[in-house]
Amino acid sequence: MSASVNASRHAAALRRIIKDLQELEAEPLQLVSAKPLDLDDPFCWHVNLRPADGPLMGCIFHMVMDLPRDYPFSPPSIQFPAWHIPSFRHPNLYGTMICLDILQSFIGAHDERSGWSTAYTVQTVLLQLASFLFETEHVPQDHGGTYKSSMTPTLAAQVHAECERFHCVECGHSFSTPHPVLADVTPEVMEPSTNTPSQDITVREARATGEARPLTPQVGDVLRGLVVKENAKGFELRLPTGFGWLVRDRRCSVAREVTACVTSVAEWVCLEILPKRTCQQLEALQESGAEIPGLVVSVQSYGVFVNIGGPAPGLVHVSEMDVERAFQAKQLVQVRVLEVNSPKGLRLTMRGGPFLWQTRGGRPLPLLQPHLDGRDLPGPALQVLLQLLPWEALRSMARSCRAWRGPAEEAISIRFDRSQLRCFHTKTSFDDAGAVLGLGVVILEESGGKRHLTCDFDPLSAEAFFDLHVDKGVWKQRISYWIPMAICKAHFQRALARLLEAISQLGSGKVAEMTKSHGLGSAGRQGPREAAGVQQGFAICFDEWQAQRQALFEAQRRRREERLRLLEMEKAKAAQQGLSVEEWRRRGAEAKAKAAEAKAKAAAKALAEFSQPLPLDQAAAMDVLPKLMNSQIVLLMKGDVHTSQKAIAGYMAFHHILLMLKARCSSFSDAIEQKLHKFVSDEQMRHKNVVPNLGEFMCLLSVSDEFTWNKLAIPILEETFDRGVLWLVKACPCMAHLSSPVDDRMEKTWETSQVSRQLLMFHCWFLHHVAHIAHQHHEHEDDVCRRASCLLERYERTKGLPLQSSVSSLQKACRHFSTIKTWQHFFQSIYVEPMDDQSVGAWLLRSTRRSQAKGYHRGPRFARTQS
């Protein structure tokens, strides 16, 4: 390693030691204390450890801890003072050596994530050492199992006496006057409540939950009754809920049963067999997706025409029927409006689903500051007030009224989680002068050969990554790339030049080719036909396989020859300058680094004027950030509470970046909205060749101001299950036959669609409870605003971190997702109207037909090739 890097690491070690010392002084502990012996050379520390309970309670163990010159790259060195306390016994103490994992002084097996991590601090080491060293009953061993300490009452009394006699000549420590000083009282630490009220996923429809239908009919209900009386204006009906009044219709007569639609509810229930509807009313029915009665007026081979009271009858095509059945003229049927002004007129459907369930999307989270006595409380005054209040006062404020709940929850989350926003290596905070925090990124390869971008939410500073060459995370996972975080407007502006550079690097060239969502690079096993977007089945002949293999060998040979040619060129250039190849490369790297620094400074200078267009690679941004958001969902679905909390924070961090870029660059915003508009309006724009990954596509939906889940739910759901047919047919080739039993198709599809269902449920929850939450905004004319850009105000206050209530709600929702066992509960969780088994089977059968028509899978031929 070069001398410049060593010098940088030494300077960083001094700054890091100051951070660790400040942490100890800010949070004095009763069990441990530590302080450098000489502040001018702070690498030698004296520490005190005190057992909290047990036979050694009251003893003070004084030790010397040496920090390496490259701290925190290497762990501290601590030796037990066995020469002063010879009576102390511990299974993992060998003379003066303490066998402890994080000090890398341990004996036994260990994995790649064990041992020292640069995220550990002096306080972390001492607390773990105290907990480990004074455990007497169940001492963990590296080889597995536990030992029991042999500390007898006699030995404990001797240890007490030896600790009381000990005196340190260097720092003056003694039992009566310990140095460093130990805190007398443990400070009370109150954590945010995990019982914050959260919005559960509930069922609001009586017919979906099985609750009894209300006695009073609702407008739009279809009732069946007996005509008991007739007069000049209409008919009197006996209904299951009482009596009703039917507008006069020549299709009715006394003693005849009729089915009619409720038009109003007052003293009498007023009904009408076929109410007249205007075009505006039909468009409202299309928007709501409500089921309405209609009268069959004509039966054709390609479908039936149904009169629903509009200007002309609507067509129900045979593809919009779940089952084939014989219809007759003047038959009353239930339909829904698909399209009012299509090229072929009014289009109707008799399908059982899926249809959007028109419900409210959960408890609103306040995005704006509260009002007091009709006047706005000034923002700085509110922030100061919330910062000064203790935990319990903030909790009481959150419970006091709805207006204060949001700000109080924000204050609790900020105070509890803001400590996360510092570099795990240098401990630099995001608000330190000139500091830029980001996240380490790596390309992860799955067992099937597919590679994708992923990261853990462990903030890392630009200094640590670029200057100190930190290439491992908290748990020693590899870090290959780095992308800045948004955090707040000031930090986003500081990091903007590096952010644009990182997006371009991750979204183009070799990285983009390896991590693309489709084609040869996405799975590692697809042939050139699929890479070109041509579906030719799943079986190839031996000659084709041999040709592909020969082409692969040829490409590998060319790459080897290219590497040799470049090496010879480097040797020749180095010889011309009288240098070795290594020295020539080092100088070239230093020149590139200087050029990159000059480029970054020039970019930062160009971006100083905020009104200038942002030089953003839009395609790369729409590719990279959704990929990173999706990787956090994978971590979230693992179920571990700590992992899921970090995954939620990571997901929202990338969501924050995407929102900031969209707000900063109008052309980028237009590109995202246009992509969503095409998906809604044109079915061809939903194809896998256009939208390779639906999970990444839904990440774009989370930053839209024009589109919500309600507008894209059905297209996304249908496209998801169209693509899922491939996995169904791979698992059960017989399902390629459309004549396979419906029950088997439902059962096998449920088994093979688990991952896609969980992704849909997560995105739906996030869109309803975070991204597109209903709120009021003084700048928008709408009474209820659902624009995602309004979330930037709350992100600015919470520094992009999720509220604790949001974390607990999402964890609860994810646990609920894993318990869902029926199609009906799945549909409810994504706000889609539940369907009966017959409708679900018909829908899955249509998905199979659509998948085959789109070329996602082959028909029965696939089944024969697998047999």
Secondary structure, 3 states (H helix, E strand, C coil): CCHHHHHHHHHHHHHHHHHHHHHHHHCCCCCEEEEECCCCCCCEEEEEECCCCCCCCCCCEEEEEECCCCCCCCCCEEECCCCCCCCCCCCCEECCEECEHHHCECCCCCCCCCCCCCCCCHHHHHHHHHHHHCCCCCEECCCCCEECCCCCHHHHHHHHHHHHHCECCCCCCECCCCCCCCCCCCCCCCCCCCCCCCCCCCCCCHHHHCCCCCCCCCCCCEEEEEEEEECCCEEEEEECCEEEEEECCCCCCCCCEEEEEEEEECCCEEEECCCCCCHHHHHHHHHHCCCEEEEEEEEECCEEEEECCCCCCEEEEHHHCCCCCCCCCCCEEEEEEEEEEECCEEEEECCCCCCECCCCCCCCCCCCCCEECCEECCHHHHHHHHHHCCHHHHHHHHHHCHHHHHHHHHHHHHHHHHHHCECCCCCCECCCCCCCEEEEEEEEECCCCCEEEECCCCEEEHHHHHHCCCCECCCCCECCEEEECCCCHHHHHHHHHHHHHHHHHHCCHHHHHHCCCCCHHHHCCCCHHHHCCCCCCCCCCHHHHHHHHHHHHHHHHHHHHHHHHHHHHHHHHHHHCCCCHHHHHHHHHHHHHHHHHHHHHHHHHHCCCCCCCCCCCHHHHHHHHHHHHHHHHHHHCCCCHHHHHHHHHHHHHHHHHHHHHHHHCHHHHHHHHHHHHHHHHCHHHHCCCCCCCHHHHHHHHCCCCCCCHHHHHHHHHHHHHHHHHHHHHHHCHHHHCCCCCHHHHHHHHHHHCHHHHHHHHHHHHHHHHHHCCCECCCCCCCCCECCHHHHHHHHHHHCCCCCHHHHHHHHHHHHHHHHCCCHHHHHHHCCECCCCHHHHHHHHHHHHHHHHHHCCCCCHHHHHHHC
